[in-house]
Amino acid sequence: MKKWFRKPIDTFKHSELESRFFIVIILTGIVIAIAGSISNILLDFGMFSTIQNLVVAVICIAALYFALATGKYILLSKVMLTMLTFVLYPIIWFSEGGLDGSATYLYIMNIALIAVMLSKHRPFALLVANLLVFLTLVFIQFNYPSLIRFHATDQIRIIDNASMAIITIVAVYFIVTQILKDYSNKIDQLNTVQSLLRRQSTTDSLTNLRNRRHIISEMERKLPNRRNTALSLVMVDIDHFKSINDTYGHSFGDTVIKEIAAILRQHVRQSDTVARFGGEEFMLLLEQADCHQAQLVAEQIQYAIKHHGWKHTELRVTASFGVFEINGNMDPDSAIDSVDQLLYKAKAAGRDCIISNSDSLRAASAKRPAADDLFTRPQFVDQAISTDQQGISYGVYGPFTLRSAYQPIVTTNPNNEYQAVAYEGLIRPFNKHQPVSPLSFFRQVKPEDRFFIEWLCRALHMRNAFSLQQANLKLFINLDPGLYNDQQQTLREINIMLDKMRDLGLGANNIVIEIMETKASDDNLLIAMVERFRELDVGIAIDDYGAMYSDSTRISNLRPDYVKIDGDWFNRHCLEVDFVSNLKNTHAELESKGIHIIYEGIETESGLAIAKACGAKYFQCFLTGTPELAGSLL
């Protein structure tokens, strides 16, 4: 018995709204038919009505079980509504008084049932048939009234009419509900189509980047409202793209465009806009980015494109860049013309290069009065440093407060627990006591202040090293090689740094200078800096191996004590067998030269396990230790 009822119940639970309507209506028919049969017997209204009601009840019960057992609601609906239209409805018409009885209500209910149950299955033919049957029966009643009979008393007629009126109200409700539902569905479909069309009109179909129309619209929206916020354009053009198409075919040319589009996405923020401007040209609209910051983004993209692995391993793809910081009250067309001219100069200069308007901007900023400058700074680093009640030093730059944070570099002890062996100094900016992302802060630093800010951060990390309260641990401090182009000034700054270390009681052998992955302004000067640090017994580390300019050439030139494996690079490829095999070989080769390898930014425990399988002994990531503000460590 359970099997007989389990499937019908499950079918009802998972059926659509129209199917549930059908089931409810069938149940209503069963109740009315059985109640009518019982009342006819009790009140002795004759066998004809009783048999009629019982037949309806049996048909409804059989239909209900068939529908629940098979789920074929639509087929059954068509059969029953056809029987109702051509068989049952005429019988009730002739036996229940025609227009004077309940047949009119039944006609309205029948229309409602057809509209509800067959709304998605072309009910027009059955509705027309129902109307023709109704008109035919009305014609017969007026011309042959003797054929119409009515078996109920006046009292029963009142009850019958009242019940049919209720059924009519329910039927009208069903009709209105279905109309509103259909209207709502059409509105939803229309909104979906409009959204899709709007998306298609502003999206490039090949790359799924925004298109020319969208980025111009964004510029029209943002340029008038930017106030003092820096806004820069970067235009990118794939070098010799025609020859790629001619050599490898247009299908592979499309692949190149799509993969470069993916590279562009990886190097911008959510607030930035990336668009395919046309053909092999792309445009980036970078918010809160001056020319120098936009140029750094362009350098990262240039490096990523140049070192991207292609299906055809002999292929080397490069790109040319124009970088333009939008100034004054420029309109989009003028800004686009300006960045296009810079891109043209990059191509004329031999391609695979970046041309920007930074020189003219630097000259203009030199003429600007200091009083109008939000980010005014003192002449010397010490003048930008204050001390809080705990004795922790912090820096001030414009509206920002800069505080030191330290993240542990760990290894595993004999108990398989992570133990700190060094710390990296990281800067944490605040604006009105609210934390600001370091990336956002550094993008707002003026180009001419970047050297100052670097030495300010370095001074803070050294001053606050006492808060670590762990003797003989090494302190890693970042150095951007792109900021140094004057050898005399650079060596003078190194000597100043050495004097500060002595004043603070820091041993040179406790400091490790971490060379960032950015391009050096002068490779020979960078080598000279490293040699000078080495003479002073300061350690050298190369940051983010695998990203940008932190490669085997830099390792060979600088002969570092430490190499940090780039976390993004590792996380992207750590599940690839070839990558892990090559990394094991690189790891072993570096260790054979006495270089310690530190794995940064690993995001998962499985990633840590893979790194350990490659030979990793040192880690720096959130899984093994989070950065803590100086002062919270006291």
Legacy VTK file of the C-alpha trace (Angstrom):
# vtk DataFile Version 3.0
C-alpha trace
ASCII
DATASET POLYDATA
POINTS 634 float
0.000 0.000 0.000
2.867 2.398 0.799
4.244 2.073 -2.741
0.833 3.020 -4.189
0.804 6.321 -2.327
4.513 7.193 -2.064
5.005 8.006 -5.759
1.831 10.149 -6.077
2.856 12.157 -2.998
6.424 12.657 -4.291
5.046 13.656 -7.684
2.767 16.267 -6.085
5.666 17.747 -4.038
7.816 18.272 -7.110
5.111 19.321 -9.571
4.721 22.801 -11.089
2.101 25.326 -10.013
-0.285 24.489 -12.904
-0.131 20.793 -11.974
-0.999 21.577 -8.367
-3.952 23.672 -9.569
-5.143 20.659 -11.550
-4.891 18.376 -8.514
-6.743 20.850 -6.278
-9.523 21.241 -8.875
-9.867 17.459 -9.246
-10.089 17.113 -5.448
-12.739 19.840 -5.388
-14.663 17.970 -8.100
-14.478 14.754 -6.083
-15.739 16.454 -2.903
-18.605 18.226 -4.722
-19.597 15.064 -6.626
-19.624 12.847 -3.513
-21.431 15.505 -1.464
-23.977 15.915 -4.261
-24.547 12.167 -4.450
-25.070 11.915 -0.675
-27.485 14.890 -0.633
-29.450 13.455 -3.590
-29.853 10.135 -1.794
-30.817 11.726 1.534
-33.249 14.208 -0.054
-34.525 11.689 -2.636
-33.866 13.875 -5.670
-33.806 10.928 -8.036
-31.318 8.412 -9.283
-30.306 10.389 -12.393
-28.519 13.139 -10.476
-27.068 10.629 -8.023
-25.615 8.420 -10.753
-24.360 11.503 -12.593
-22.498 12.736 -9.513
-21.062 9.291 -8.750
-19.801 8.927 -12.316
-18.109 12.338 -12.033
-16.552 11.308 -8.696
-15.207 8.018 -10.096
-13.781 9.761 -13.170
-12.132 12.413 -10.992
-10.623 9.800 -8.622
-9.232 7.766 -11.528
-7.854 10.915 -13.179
-6.259 12.081 -9.930
-4.437 8.771 -9.369
-3.311 8.614 -13.013
-1.949 12.164 -12.819
-0.083 11.592 -9.569
1.266 8.189 -10.605
2.485 9.221 -14.079
2.962 12.970 -13.851
1.241 13.357 -17.268
-0.871 16.321 -16.231
-1.057 18.006 -19.606
-2.239 14.900 -21.483
-4.818 14.170 -18.826
-5.887 17.815 -18.742
-6.530 17.777 -22.476
-8.552 14.523 -22.248
-10.672 15.641 -19.283
-11.282 19.152 -20.594
-12.286 17.709 -23.968
-14.727 15.296 -22.217
-16.010 18.188 -20.108
-16.572 20.339 -23.190
-18.231 17.761 -25.487
-19.807 15.221 -23.075
-20.286 16.214 -19.466
-21.065 19.867 -20.078
-23.938 19.146 -22.581
-25.381 16.456 -20.239
-25.408 18.913 -17.311
-26.897 21.587 -19.603
-29.839 19.419 -20.609
-30.380 17.886 -17.152
-29.826 20.946 -14.923
-31.979 23.571 -16.613
-29.580 25.102 -19.138
-29.214 28.855 -18.607
-31.469 28.633 -15.556
-29.265 26.037 -13.849
-25.623 25.624 -12.976
-24.433 25.000 -16.528
-23.476 28.677 -17.064
-21.194 28.586 -14.065
-19.698 25.328 -15.277
-18.980 26.978 -18.620
-17.053 29.790 -16.911
-15.165 27.239 -14.790
-14.312 25.226 -17.884
-12.807 28.305 -19.548
-10.764 28.976 -16.421
-9.494 25.392 -16.343
-8.465 25.528 -20.004
-6.718 28.887 -19.501
-4.851 27.704 -16.389
-3.944 24.153 -17.350
-3.119 24.637 -21.014
-1.655 28.165 -20.915
1.652 26.952 -22.368
0.102 24.455 -24.805
-1.983 26.502 -27.247
-5.450 26.347 -25.618
-7.027 28.497 -28.336
-8.630 25.560 -30.244
-10.256 24.135 -27.102
-11.473 27.570 -26.002
-13.109 28.111 -29.407
-14.669 24.628 -29.224
-15.988 25.380 -25.750
-17.520 28.647 -26.984
-19.147 26.906 -30.002
-20.627 24.207 -27.754
-22.005 26.893 -25.422
-23.565 28.869 -28.294
-25.024 25.672 -29.767
-26.620 24.726 -26.463
-28.051 28.233 -26.029
-29.491 28.003 -29.562
-31.098 24.616 -28.734
-32.572 25.926 -25.479
-34.231 28.903 -27.183
-35.530 26.909 -30.137
-36.255 23.568 -28.461
-37.030 24.404 -24.783
-38.763 21.061 -24.235
-35.388 19.299 -24.348
-34.195 21.128 -21.215
-35.045 19.588 -17.850
-34.483 20.694 -14.277
-34.601 18.119 -11.500
-33.906 20.290 -8.477
-36.342 22.188 -6.214
-36.179 25.940 -5.771
-34.305 25.447 -2.498
-31.713 23.181 -4.105
-31.457 25.589 -7.027
-30.491 28.366 -4.592
-27.859 26.126 -2.970
-26.688 24.966 -6.384
-26.390 28.517 -7.706
-24.549 29.650 -4.554
-22.019 26.803 -4.865
-21.577 27.500 -8.547
-21.078 31.208 -7.763
-18.250 30.243 -5.394
-16.752 28.064 -8.124
-17.052 30.993 -10.522
-15.168 33.288 -8.130
-12.433 30.672 -7.785
-12.335 30.280 -11.562
-12.038 34.035 -12.112
-9.280 34.099 -9.497
-7.443 31.396 -11.445
-7.836 33.353 -14.684
-6.617 36.621 -13.151
-3.734 34.826 -11.416
-2.677 33.210 -14.662
-2.882 36.487 -16.584
-0.802 38.278 -13.958
1.671 35.414 -13.893
2.020 35.426 -17.680
2.416 39.208 -17.625
5.050 38.983 -14.900
6.923 36.280 -16.828
6.886 38.399 -19.965
8.163 41.424 -18.021
10.947 39.273 -16.541
11.820 37.936 -19.979
11.821 41.457 -21.389
14.076 42.710 -18.582
16.421 39.762 -19.124
16.579 40.455 -22.858
17.153 44.171 -22.250
19.921 43.408 -19.733
21.506 40.975 -22.180
21.298 43.491 -25.027
22.731 46.218 -22.795
25.571 43.901 -21.791
26.196 42.881 -25.395
26.267 46.503 -26.518
29.073 47.297 -24.038
30.986 43.996 -24.103
33.478 42.590 -26.568
32.202 39.178 -27.671
35.666 37.623 -28.149
37.304 38.563 -24.834
34.303 39.403 -22.602
36.100 42.654 -21.787
34.255 45.945 -22.002
34.287 47.575 -25.417
35.157 51.008 -26.788
31.654 52.371 -26.200
31.684 51.399 -22.527
35.091 52.831 -21.628
34.256 56.132 -23.350
30.982 56.184 -21.395
32.931 55.548 -18.165
35.276 58.419 -18.989
32.323 60.747 -19.670
30.916 59.772 -16.261
34.144 59.964 -14.224
36.040 62.892 -15.743
33.678 65.667 -14.554
33.501 64.194 -11.011
37.113 63.300 -10.357
38.055 66.554 -8.547
41.626 66.046 -7.287
41.670 62.292 -7.866
44.295 61.039 -10.308
42.973 59.207 -13.360
45.183 57.596 -15.986
44.788 55.880 -19.346
46.946 53.033 -20.597
46.656 52.033 -24.258
48.107 48.648 -25.226
48.821 47.437 -28.753
50.035 43.913 -29.585
53.215 44.214 -31.617
53.300 42.692 -35.141
49.881 41.123 -34.670
49.277 40.862 -38.419
52.296 38.607 -38.794
50.944 36.383 -35.984
47.684 36.012 -37.904
49.489 35.388 -41.186
51.861 32.812 -39.673
49.617 30.894 -37.270
46.123 31.648 -38.574
43.280 33.849 -37.388
42.013 31.270 -34.894
45.309 31.350 -33.005
45.320 35.146 -33.371
42.003 35.181 -31.503
43.606 32.989 -28.814
46.431 35.523 -28.409
43.906 38.345 -27.985
41.901 36.369 -25.400
44.964 35.378 -23.351
46.324 38.920 -23.333
42.864 40.091 -22.215
43.159 37.636 -19.289
46.607 39.050 -18.422
45.171 42.577 -18.372
42.391 41.484 -15.994
44.925 39.972 -13.586
46.861 43.242 -13.228
44.083 45.723 -12.464
41.737 46.365 -9.559
37.964 45.985 -9.527
37.558 49.760 -9.686
39.589 49.945 -12.915
38.106 49.461 -16.387
39.678 47.230 -19.040
38.356 47.346 -22.592
39.179 45.995 -25.996
39.408 49.224 -27.921
39.474 47.631 -31.355
41.428 44.950 -33.221
44.608 44.249 -31.246
44.319 47.411 -29.125
43.238 47.545 -25.486
42.645 50.428 -23.106
42.825 50.630 -19.314
41.174 53.366 -17.253
42.946 53.391 -13.870
41.322 55.206 -10.958
43.397 56.871 -8.217
46.522 56.253 -10.285
48.906 58.955 -11.437
51.273 58.573 -14.377
53.994 56.869 -12.355
51.589 54.363 -10.823
49.989 53.677 -14.209
53.456 53.129 -15.653
54.171 50.521 -12.961
50.979 48.699 -13.966
52.069 48.890 -17.625
55.493 47.465 -16.709
53.870 44.522 -14.925
51.639 43.815 -17.922
54.554 44.228 -20.352
56.574 41.671 -18.394
53.653 39.225 -18.106
52.972 39.358 -21.864
56.644 38.957 -22.756
57.056 35.909 -20.495
53.698 34.257 -21.228
53.907 30.669 -22.482
52.206 30.117 -25.848
51.072 26.994 -27.648
53.731 27.662 -30.275
56.776 27.707 -28.026
58.933 29.586 -30.521
56.491 32.534 -30.510
57.473 35.669 -28.601
54.666 38.192 -28.177
55.332 41.752 -27.039
53.226 44.887 -26.711
53.676 48.642 -26.909
52.165 50.995 -24.334
51.067 54.595 -24.119
50.509 55.892 -20.568
48.730 59.190 -19.999
47.611 60.858 -16.791
44.502 62.876 -17.559
44.995 66.463 -16.454
42.830 69.568 -16.251
39.337 69.469 -17.680
40.043 67.176 -20.596
37.187 65.509 -22.434
37.352 61.808 -23.390
38.252 62.467 -27.032
41.214 64.679 -26.076
42.463 62.150 -23.505
42.191 59.293 -26.007
44.011 61.327 -28.674
46.798 62.086 -26.184
47.339 58.463 -25.103
47.106 57.359 -28.739
49.948 59.742 -29.644
52.083 58.270 -26.851
51.335 54.765 -28.128
52.366 55.883 -31.624
55.684 57.117 -30.179
56.197 53.740 -28.473
55.744 51.982 -31.807
58.048 54.448 -33.555
60.676 53.827 -30.859
60.903 50.179 -31.884
57.889 48.656 -30.063
57.969 46.595 -26.827
58.306 49.783 -24.799
56.311 52.210 -22.666
55.989 55.933 -23.418
54.246 58.191 -20.900
53.628 61.869 -20.225
55.419 61.665 -16.841
58.150 64.171 -17.787
55.696 66.960 -18.584
53.670 66.169 -15.482
56.762 66.292 -13.291
57.630 69.731 -14.693
54.084 70.946 -14.088
54.050 69.668 -10.501
57.354 71.427 -9.800
55.657 74.737 -10.582
52.689 74.002 -8.334
52.660 75.907 -5.012
53.290 73.710 -1.986
50.254 75.194 -0.238
47.981 73.552 -2.819
49.560 70.167 -2.314
47.654 67.747 -0.073
50.693 65.505 0.379
53.219 68.023 1.640
56.153 66.399 3.429
59.147 67.573 5.470
62.587 67.681 3.968
64.026 64.907 6.173
62.589 61.509 7.108
63.062 62.070 10.857
60.767 65.108 10.666
57.911 62.865 9.439
58.187 60.463 12.408
56.422 60.706 15.759
56.166 58.354 18.733
53.047 57.121 20.562
52.656 56.381 24.290
54.056 52.859 23.892
57.197 54.222 22.298
56.140 52.938 18.866
57.196 55.173 15.978
54.749 56.085 13.216
55.051 58.215 10.113
52.821 60.955 8.712
52.347 61.658 5.000
49.527 64.023 4.095
46.317 62.621 5.626
47.893 59.186 6.176
49.409 57.694 9.308
51.929 54.945 8.530
52.526 52.142 11.022
54.879 49.166 10.983
53.611 45.613 10.954
55.732 42.478 11.103
54.948 39.104 9.535
56.924 36.072 10.753
59.044 33.939 8.447
58.838 30.475 9.972
60.322 27.006 9.853
59.193 23.819 11.554
60.855 22.755 14.835
61.434 19.127 15.918
57.868 19.034 17.286
56.556 19.910 13.802
55.410 23.338 15.067
55.998 26.597 13.212
58.713 28.735 14.774
59.691 32.284 13.717
63.261 32.702 12.463
62.814 36.187 10.917
60.241 38.932 10.305
59.413 41.089 7.313
58.545 44.738 7.941
55.315 45.754 6.199
53.680 49.160 6.160
50.055 49.601 7.230
48.493 52.969 6.266
45.580 54.573 8.127
43.429 57.552 7.200
41.459 59.070 10.095
42.126 55.872 12.101
40.606 53.737 9.339
42.879 51.168 7.646
43.719 51.750 3.984
45.012 49.047 1.657
48.776 49.418 1.083
48.248 49.163 -2.688
45.767 52.040 -2.630
48.128 54.139 -0.499
51.221 53.600 -2.651
49.230 54.446 -5.763
48.469 57.838 -4.218
52.093 58.648 -3.392
53.439 61.266 -5.804
56.252 60.052 -8.061
58.692 62.586 -6.629
57.887 61.365 -3.075
58.283 57.640 -3.641
61.985 57.632 -2.705
61.192 59.585 0.486
58.327 57.207 1.411
60.540 54.158 0.882
63.146 55.463 3.322
60.417 56.556 5.748
58.993 52.997 5.801
62.469 51.532 6.228
63.208 53.885 9.144
59.925 52.952 10.860
60.639 49.221 10.599
64.119 49.646 12.095
62.913 51.952 14.899
60.133 49.553 15.880
62.200 46.368 15.669
62.566 46.417 19.484
58.847 45.511 19.736
59.603 42.040 18.354
61.335 41.269 21.687
63.292 38.449 20.090
67.049 38.834 19.835
69.087 37.642 16.879
66.108 37.341 14.540
66.618 38.829 11.104
64.482 41.725 9.857
63.619 41.794 6.133
63.102 45.299 4.700
61.913 46.018 1.135
63.883 48.000 -1.429
62.402 49.082 -4.788
65.242 48.978 -7.371
63.279 51.211 -9.712
63.776 54.241 -7.440
67.570 54.394 -7.573
69.353 56.066 -10.479
71.934 58.283 -8.772
74.902 56.288 -7.454
76.291 59.058 -5.251
72.933 59.729 -3.595
72.254 56.007 -3.191
75.552 55.278 -1.454
75.028 58.311 0.794
71.584 56.980 1.821
73.114 53.576 2.596
75.644 55.216 4.921
72.835 57.160 6.641
70.961 53.886 7.071
74.050 52.273 8.627
74.395 55.162 11.111
70.708 54.797 12.096
71.152 51.073 12.629
74.066 51.744 14.992
72.050 54.386 16.876
69.204 51.887 17.315
71.500 49.092 18.420
70.726 46.947 15.385
73.469 44.742 14.069
74.000 44.847 10.311
73.877 41.056 10.244
70.305 41.233 11.596
69.074 43.203 8.561
68.139 41.666 5.200
67.466 44.009 2.268
64.708 42.493 0.137
64.976 43.513 -3.542
61.460 43.859 -4.929
60.402 42.369 -8.270
60.217 45.705 -10.104
62.553 46.715 -12.902
65.814 48.355 -11.835
66.458 51.894 -13.074
70.094 50.903 -13.500
71.203 47.266 -13.233
74.828 48.211 -12.628
73.827 50.574 -9.813
71.707 47.819 -8.264
74.687 45.469 -8.317
76.865 48.176 -6.723
74.223 48.730 -3.990
74.103 45.013 -3.213
77.898 44.818 -3.038
77.956 47.758 -0.622
75.325 46.121 1.597
77.276 42.890 1.512
80.442 44.739 2.607
78.476 46.005 5.612
77.371 42.414 6.446
73.738 43.172 5.484
71.869 40.186 4.020
70.305 40.244 0.548
67.000 38.673 -0.521
65.223 38.623 -3.883
61.463 39.007 -3.533
58.776 37.243 -5.588
60.889 34.918 -7.728
58.733 33.988 -10.734
57.155 37.451 -11.041
58.296 40.283 -13.299
62.070 40.928 -13.020
62.812 38.541 -10.157
64.289 35.838 -12.384
67.383 33.693 -12.763
69.318 36.604 -14.311
68.782 38.759 -11.230
69.771 35.851 -8.988
72.941 35.354 -11.012
73.831 39.071 -10.869
73.063 39.687 -7.188
74.010 36.318 -5.606
71.431 36.700 -2.785
71.323 34.951 0.563
67.562 34.387 0.284
65.085 33.909 -2.548
61.352 34.263 -1.944
59.050 32.232 -4.216
56.163 34.377 -5.500
52.888 33.193 -3.945
50.623 34.083 -6.877
52.934 32.254 -9.283
53.094 29.197 -7.026
49.331 29.095 -6.311
48.484 29.301 -10.033
50.708 26.422 -11.080
51.278 24.186 -8.037
48.882 21.514 -9.325
50.809 21.170 -12.604
53.197 18.199 -12.633
55.789 19.892 -14.869
55.792 23.035 -12.733
56.392 21.090 -9.517
59.154 19.055 -11.161
60.915 22.206 -12.425
60.470 23.929 -9.062
62.100 20.971 -7.278
65.094 21.256 -9.591
65.301 25.041 -9.091
65.009 24.602 -5.333
67.814 22.045 -5.266
70.035 24.194 -7.511
69.587 27.299 -5.333
70.203 25.396 -2.125
73.394 23.950 -3.596
74.616 27.560 -3.908
73.897 28.225 -0.226
70.697 30.226 -0.944
67.773 29.846 1.471
64.345 29.574 -0.222
61.258 31.105 1.409
57.773 30.270 0.097
55.419 33.275 0.273
51.662 33.693 0.071
50.599 30.029 -0.063
46.829 29.940 0.358
45.985 26.303 1.199
47.243 23.438 3.343
47.582 21.344 0.185
49.793 24.101 -1.237
51.989 23.925 1.859
52.267 20.164 1.406
53.344 20.602 -2.238
55.919 23.226 -1.213
57.321 20.874 1.423
57.518 18.132 -1.216
59.656 20.534 -3.286
62.027 20.839 -0.334
60.620 23.947 1.364
61.884 24.696 4.879
60.869 28.345 5.282
57.411 29.902 4.845
55.806 33.334 5.013
52.042 33.288 4.575
48.819 33.847 6.495
48.545 30.110 7.165
51.761 30.176 9.185
51.604 33.655 10.723
49.680 36.897 10.140
51.223 40.394 10.145
50.888 42.128 13.528
51.176 45.871 14.174
54.213 47.006 16.129
52.985 47.530 19.677
50.596 44.579 19.657
53.689 42.381 19.986
54.753 44.038 23.277
LINES 1 635
634 0 1 2 3 4 5 6 7 8 9 10 11 12 13 14 15 16 17 18 19 20 21 22 23 24 25 26 27 28 29 30 31 32 33 34 35 36 37 38 39 40 41 42 43 44 45 46 47 48 49 50 51 52 53 54 55 56 57 58 59 60 61 62 63 64 65 66 67 68 69 70 71 72 73 74 75 76 77 78 79 80 81 82 83 84 85 86 87 88 89 90 91 92 93 94 95 96 97 98 99 100 101 102 103 104 105 106 107 108 109 110 111 112 113 114 115 116 117 118 119 120 121 122 123 124 125 126 127 128 129 130 131 132 133 134 135 136 137 138 139 140 141 142 143 144 145 146 147 148 149 150 151 152 153 154 155 156 157 158 159 160 161 162 163 164 165 166 167 168 169 170 171 172 173 174 175 176 177 178 179 180 181 182 183 184 185 186 187 188 189 190 191 192 193 194 195 196 197 198 199 200 201 202 203 204 205 206 207 208 209 210 211 212 213 214 215 216 217 218 219 220 221 222 223 224 225 226 227 228 229 230 231 232 233 234 235 236 237 238 239 240 241 242 243 244 245 246 247 248 249 250 251 252 253 254 255 256 257 258 259 260 261 262 263 264 265 266 267 268 269 270 271 272 273 274 275 276 277 278 279 280 281 282 283 284 285 286 287 288 289 290 291 292 293 294 295 296 297 298 299 300 301 302 303 304 305 306 307 308 309 310 311 312 313 314 315 316 317 318 319 320 321 322 323 324 325 326 327 328 329 330 331 332 333 334 335 336 337 338 339 340 341 342 343 344 345 346 347 348 349 350 351 352 353 354 355 356 357 358 359 360 361 362 363 364 365 366 367 368 369 370 371 372 373 374 375 376 377 378 379 380 381 382 383 384 385 386 387 388 389 390 391 392 393 394 395 396 397 398 399 400 401 402 403 404 405 406 407 408 409 410 411 412 413 414 415 416 417 418 419 420 421 422 423 424 425 426 427 428 429 430 431 432 433 434 435 436 437 438 439 440 441 442 443 444 445 446 447 448 449 450 451 452 453 454 455 456 457 458 459 460 461 462 463 464 465 466 467 468 469 470 471 472 473 474 475 476 477 478 479 480 481 482 483 484 485 486 487 488 489 490 491 492 493 494 495 496 497 498 499 500 501 502 503 504 505 506 507 508 509 510 511 512 513 514 515 516 517 518 519 520 521 522 523 524 525 526 527 528 529 530 531 532 533 534 535 536 537 538 539 540 541 542 543 544 545 546 547 548 549 550 551 552 553 554 555 556 557 558 559 560 561 562 563 564 565 566 567 568 569 570 571 572 573 574 575 576 577 578 579 580 581 582 583 584 585 586 587 588 589 590 591 592 593 594 595 596 597 598 599 600 601 602 603 604 605 606 607 608 609 610 611 612 613 614 615 616 617 618 619 620 621 622 623 624 625 626 627 628 629 630 631 632 633
